[in-house]
C-alpha cells in the first residue's frame, strides 16, 4: 500500500480515537462532581487530560497497525470489536457527568472492559505491538471501573 494511504489511514485512526474526547465538550462537571463523596485515592482532575490523550494516541496507532494487516476485509472482527469498545468509551462521559447516572455509567465501563479485553486479545493475534499498545488502556479502564464503582457506592 502506498505510503500516502498509510499516512492518511493513521491520521484517520488517530482522529477517530482523539474524537472520543469530544463528548467532554458537551458535558460540564460543575458543582455536581465536586459535591460527590470520593475516595481518597481519586486522582487529581488535571491528570485525566494527559492520560487520556496518550491513551487515545496509543489506541489510534494500535488500530492502524491492525488495519495495515489487510484492512477491513481481513480484520473485520478485530476492528469491529475496536469500534464497539470505542463506542462504550464515548458513552461513558455523557452517562456519568452529563446524565449523572453513575450506576449506568458503571455498567457501561464494565461492558467497555469486557469488549476491550477481547480487542486486546484479537489485536495481539494480528500484531503483537498493537495488542501491547492497548494494555495501558485496559489498565486505566480497570482503574476507572473500580473508581466508578466506588463513587457509585459512596453516593447512594
C-alpha positions as CSV (number, residue, x, y, z in Angstrom):
1,X,0.0,0.0,0.0
2,X,1.4,3.4,-0.9
3,X,2.9,5.4,2.0
4,X,0.4,8.3,1.4
5,X,-2.5,5.9,2.0
6,X,-0.8,4.6,5.1
7,X,-0.4,8.2,6.5
8,X,-4.0,9.1,5.7
9,X,-5.2,5.9,7.5
10,X,-3.0,6.7,10.5
11,X,-4.4,10.2,10.7
12,X,-7.9,8.8,10.4
13,X,-7.5,6.3,13.2
14,X,-5.8,8.9,15.4
15,X,-8.7,11.3,14.6
16,X,-11.3,8.8,15.5
17,X,-9.7,7.9,18.8
18,X,-9.0,11.5,19.8
19,X,-12.5,12.4,18.7
20,X,-13.8,10.2,21.6
21,X,-12.8,13.0,23.9
22,X,-15.3,15.3,22.1
23,X,-18.1,14.1,24.4
24,X,-16.5,16.1,27.2
25,X,-17.2,19.3,25.3
26,X,-20.9,18.8,25.8
27,X,-20.7,17.9,29.5
28,X,-19.9,20.2,32.4
29,X,-18.8,18.6,35.7
30,X,-19.8,21.7,37.5
31,X,-20.6,21.5,41.2
32,X,-22.2,18.1,40.9
33,X,-19.0,16.1,40.7
34,X,-17.3,18.2,43.4
35,X,-20.2,17.5,45.7
36,X,-19.9,13.7,45.4
37,X,-18.1,11.7,48.1
38,X,-14.9,10.4,46.5
39,X,-12.3,8.0,47.7
40,X,-9.0,9.4,49.0
41,X,-7.2,7.7,46.1
42,X,-9.2,9.6,43.4
43,X,-6.6,11.2,41.1
44,X,-6.4,14.9,40.8
45,X,-8.5,16.3,37.9
46,X,-5.5,17.5,35.9
47,X,-4.2,14.0,35.4
48,X,-7.1,12.8,33.2
49,X,-6.5,15.0,30.2
50,X,-2.8,14.0,29.6
51,X,-3.5,10.3,30.4
52,X,-6.5,10.1,28.0
53,X,-4.6,12.0,25.3
54,X,-1.7,9.5,25.5
55,X,-4.2,6.5,25.6
56,X,-6.1,7.8,22.6
57,X,-2.9,8.2,20.6
58,X,-1.8,4.6,21.5
59,X,-5.3,3.3,20.6
60,X,-5.1,5.0,17.2
61,X,-1.7,3.6,16.4
62,X,-2.8,0.1,17.6
63,X,-5.9,0.2,15.3
64,X,-3.8,1.4,12.4
65,X,-1.3,-1.4,12.9
66,X,-4.2,-4.0,12.8
67,X,-5.8,-2.2,9.8
68,X,-2.5,-2.4,7.9
69,X,-2.7,-6.2,8.0
70,X,-5.3,-6.4,5.3
71,X,-7.7,-3.6,6.1
72,X,-11.4,-4.2,6.9
73,X,-11.6,-7.1,4.6
74,X,-9.1,-9.2,6.6
75,X,-9.6,-7.6,10.0
76,X,-13.3,-7.2,10.3
77,X,-13.6,-8.9,13.7
78,X,-10.7,-7.2,15.5
79,X,-11.6,-3.7,14.1
80,X,-15.3,-4.2,14.7
81,X,-14.5,-5.0,18.4
82,X,-12.3,-2.0,18.5
83,X,-15.1,0.3,17.3
84,X,-17.5,-1.3,19.8
85,X,-15.2,-0.6,22.7
86,X,-14.7,2.9,21.3
87,X,-18.5,3.4,21.4
88,X,-18.7,2.3,25.1
89,X,-15.8,4.7,25.8
90,X,-17.7,7.6,24.1
91,X,-20.9,6.8,26.0
92,X,-19.3,6.9,29.5
93,X,-18.7,10.6,29.9
94,X,-22.3,11.7,29.0
95,X,-23.7,8.9,31.2
96,X,-21.5,9.8,34.2
97,X,-21.0,13.5,34.0
98,X,-23.9,14.6,31.8
99,X,-26.8,12.4,33.0
100,X,-25.4,11.8,36.5
101,X,-26.2,8.1,36.1
102,X,-23.3,6.7,38.0
103,X,-24.7,3.2,38.1
104,X,-25.5,3.1,34.4
105,X,-22.0,4.5,33.7
106,X,-20.6,1.7,35.8
107,X,-22.5,-0.9,33.6
108,X,-21.1,0.9,30.6
109,X,-17.5,0.7,31.8
110,X,-17.9,-3.0,32.6
111,X,-19.0,-3.5,29.0
112,X,-16.1,-1.4,27.8
113,X,-13.7,-3.5,29.9
114,X,-15.1,-6.8,28.5
115,X,-15.0,-5.7,24.9
116,X,-11.6,-4.0,25.3
117,X,-10.1,-7.2,26.8
118,X,-11.4,-9.1,23.8
119,X,-10.0,-6.4,21.5
120,X,-6.6,-6.7,23.1
121,X,-6.5,-10.4,22.5
122,X,-7.6,-10.1,18.9
123,X,-5.2,-7.3,18.2
124,X,-2.3,-9.2,19.8
125,X,-3.0,-12.1,17.5
126,X,-2.8,-9.8,14.4
127,X,0.1,-7.6,15.7
128,X,1.8,-8.1,19.0
129,X,2.7,-4.4,19.0
130,X,-0.9,-3.4,18.6
131,X,-2.0,-5.7,21.4
132,X,0.7,-4.3,23.7
133,X,-0.2,-0.7,22.9
134,X,-3.7,-1.4,24.3
135,X,-2.5,-2.8,27.6
136,X,-2.1,0.6,29.4
137,X,-5.6,1.5,28.2
138,X,-7.0,-1.7,29.7
139,X,-5.2,-1.0,32.9
140,X,-6.6,2.5,33.0
141,X,-10.2,1.3,32.3
142,X,-9.7,-1.2,35.1
143,X,-8.8,1.6,37.4
144,X,-11.7,3.7,36.1
145,X,-14.2,0.9,36.7
146,X,-13.1,0.5,40.3
147,X,-13.3,4.3,40.8
148,X,-16.7,4.5,39.2
149,X,-18.0,1.6,41.3
150,X,-16.6,3.2,44.5
151,X,-18.1,6.6,43.7
152,X,-21.4,4.9,43.0
153,X,-21.4,3.2,46.3
154,X,-20.2,6.2,48.3
155,X,-23.2,8.2,46.9
156,X,-26.3,6.2,47.1
